[in-house]
Amino acid sequence: MKLQKLIMVSFKPRASGFSASVPIGEFMLARGSPAVRLARAVRVYEQSLRALSSFAASIIALRSRREVTPARMVWRFGDGVFRLVSKLAEAGVEIDGLYDHLVRDVGLKRKWLEKAVILRRYVPNEAMIPASLNWGRCEKGTRRVAEGIARRKFTAGIANDDRGKR
């Protein structure tokens, strides 16, 4: 099976949603119907953006009430980014400047987005994250914490910390 080359796409906000733009050279060299691919990519991006914006709103609401943000919630946001990239690849496109698009369209800071994706990249399954783990414990040193979770070492540390506080 030969892999098809992904078209680099940019999404522009419009009054009625988003439009996709690609460099003309990529458009001309693309196999199949680039117009159909782009229409599908716009639908995928808009659907994913609604889900990611909903996660972001929940996280922002917790922050504004000064409540703890569960690490699992941040993992779900990162997983939404992974699913977006995967679905766009199925449509034969990839976003040119993914984080720039998400910063603009979701409204979260780039560094935070990067850390959410790092957590998801190193922890492949949400169930691996202890339910008691809050994002504040992961935010600094996200990769180190995520690798520890993946190796199951961090889970034991959380359990010991919880016992000591009771």
N, C-alpha and C positions, 0 to 999 in steps of 0.2 A: 504494500500500500504506500503510495507516494503522498507525502504531506504537501498540502497546498500552502503557498506563501500567503501570509496574513497581510491584509491591507491595513496600513496605518491610517487611523481615522481620528478626527477631532469633532467634538460635539459643541454646538453653539446654542445657547438658550434663545428661544423665540417665544413670542406671546402664546403660541399654541403648543409649546413643548420644546423639542430640540430638533435641530437639523444636523446632519453629518456632512463633513467635508473631507475630501482626500486630495492628495497631490494628483494632478492629471496623469502623470506618468504611471502611477500605481493603478489608477482607474483603467488606463488603456491596456496595461499588461495583465490585468486580473482575468482569471478564467471564470467562465460562467457569467452570470448577470450581476455586475457590481451594484446596479441600482437596487436589485432585490436584496443583496447582502446588506447594503446600507440601510434600507428600510427595516430589515429585521434587526440590525444593530441598534437603530434608534429605539425600537420597541423594547429590546432587551435593556438598554441603558435607562430608559424611562422607568421601567418596572423595577429594576435594581435600585435606582435612585430613590424611589418611593420607600422601599424597604430600608435602605441605609439611612434615609432621612428620619424614618420612624425610630430606628435604634438611636440615632443621634439625639432626637428630641427627648427620648427617655433618659439618656445619659445626662443631658443638659439639665433636665428637670431634677434629677437626683443631686447634681452638683449645686443647683440653685437652692435646694432645701438643705444643703450641707449633709446629705446622706451618703453612705458608703456605696460606691459603685462596684457591684460584683465583677470579678475578673471574667466570669463566664459570659456576662453581657458584652464585654469588650471583645471576647473571643468570637461571639456571634456576629458582631460588626465586622471583624476581620474575615470571618467566613463568608459574609455577604460580598466582600470585595473579591475573595477567591472565586465565588460563584459567578460574579459579574465577568471576571476575566475569562473564565472557562466558557461561559455562554457566548461571549463575543468571539472567542476562538472558534467555536462551533459554527458561528455565522461567517467565519473567514476574515475577521477583523481584529485589530488590537488598538487600544487607545494610545495615541501619541501624547504622553504626559499625563498618565493616570492620576497621580497625586494632585497635580495642578487642577485637573477637572473636578476631583472630589472636594478639594478645598473650596473651590468656587461654588459647586452645586450642593454640597452637604453643609458647609459652613463650619467645619471643624479645622483645627490647626494641623498643618502638614506633619509636624513631629508626632502629634498624637495619632494621626492616621498611620504613620509608619510603624509606630509601636504596636498598634492593634494588629496590623498585618504580620509583624514579627511574632507576636504571641500565637497567632493562627498558624504561621509557617512552621514553627517548632513544636507546637502541640496539635497533632492532627485530629484529636477527638476531644470534644467538649467535656465528656465524662471524666477525662483524666485530670481536669482542674478541680481541686477541692471546692465544694460548695461554699465553704467558709472563707475562701481566699478573696480578698478585695483588691481592686485595681491599684490602689495606693501601694500595696506591697510589690506590685509588678512593674509599675511605671518607671522606676529607676532601675536600670539593669534588666530591662525586659528580656533580652536574649538569654542572659544567664539564668533568670528565673524560669523562663520557658524551657530551656534545655534541662534544668533540674526537674521540672514537672514531667517532661518527656522521659527522663531516666527514673522517675518515681521517687527521687530523693527529697524533693521539696514537699511532697505530700506528708511524709513522716515529720518533717520540721513543723508543719502547720499543726499537726495533731499534738505534738509535744508542746507547742506554744499555747494551744487552747487548754491543755490540761493544767499548765502552770498558772493560768489566769483564773481558774475556778476556785 
